[in-house]
Structures are given as C-alpha cells and as structure tokens.
C-alpha cells in the first residue's frame, strides 16, 4: 500500500473532482461568483489561491460587448479572493477583510491578523471562511 506522502510527492496536479468540488463550495458562500483555482503542491503541502470572478449576469450594462472568456479581467472580483493552505492534516484559510489579511486556523478554530495576533471572528465574513474551511477539510484529507 502506498502512503499518502508518497502519492502526494508523485501527484503534482490538483485532481479534477477536488477542483470542481472546491470551486462549488466557494461559490455557495460567494453568490454570483465563480472561481479560478491556482495551486502549488510542494513538500507535502498544498496552497490553493481562489481567484474570484463575477458571473456574467452581474457585470455592467447589457449593451456593452463582453469578453467570452469567463475568467477574463473584465469579470475579476478581487474582493472574493482567498487562499487555503493544507498539509499534514492542518488547514488554514486567509483573505482580505476590510484593510487587513486575516487567517482562520481550522484545527484550532482560531483567528489571527497579519501580525499573528489572535483576534475574534470578524463579523459577518468570518463565519463564511469557517464554513468554507469545514467543507474543504474532509476533501483535502481524502485527497492528501
């Protein structure tokens, strides 16, 4: 039997079913958005950047011509971006909240700011990150 660590070293791509499920989870918590996932797998860790894009119905006037590529900069919504880091059973999710980068550690259920200071859950967006982390954790555990 091959250990997960050996499989992870060999697997340098994100499984399609994981990418699809992760995108759907993010879209459930960010209505009217789609996500492009950019990932890096290195040394038994996976970092996934979720880049947000508006769905076509929520962009500008209907009279303007629009790019046909749904992940064109025309549709970009950087306010929906966040990052997920997972390795050795530890999961964290980070993103901009107002003017700071905040991080939720799923395993300890704690929040911290960009200086590493522990803070309370930011309202109302913190609950969204906590729910995303809870949904992603079993998927990442299954694949890595």
ABEGO torsion letter per residue (X at the ends): XBBAAAAAAABABBBAAAAAAAAAAAAAABBGBBBBBBBBBBGGBBBBBBBBBBBAAABEBAABBBBABAABAAABBAAABBBBBBBGGBBBBBBBBEABBBBBBAAAGBBBBAAGBBBBBBOAAAAAAAAAAAAAAAAAAAAX
